[in-house]
Amino acid sequence: MLRIYAVVLEVLRELRPVVVAIEAKDRDLARQLRRAATSVALNCEEGSGSRGGTRRERYRTALGSARETTACLQCAVALGYVDEVDVGLLDKLDHVRAVLSKVSA
C-alpha cells in the first residue's frame, strides 16, 4: 500500500462539508466530485495489489481522478457554489498528485 493512501483518506474526510455545500447548489457536480475523490482511493488500493503495467495504470487512473477532484473544486469556486476551498486541503491534493505522478511514470 502506498503511504499516500492515508492522505487520500484525509482528503476524503475533509471534502465531506464541501460536497454538502456544493450539493445544495449543484447535485451533479457534487456527485462527480464524490466519485472522482473516491476513485483516487480505490485505484490507489487496486494498484497496490497489482504488478507491473497494471499497477502503473491504476496509479495513472488515480492521478487522473485526483486532477478531476481538483477541477471539480475549482469549478465550484468559479460558479460561486463555495467561497473558497481550504488551502490545506488543496495542498494535500497537490501532494497526492505529485506522488501519483512519480509512481505512474
Summary of the structure (lengths in Angstrom):
residues: 105
radius of gyration: 13.6
end to end distance: 17.4
largest distance: 42.6
contacts: 332
relative contact order: 0.19
helix: 83%
strand: 0%
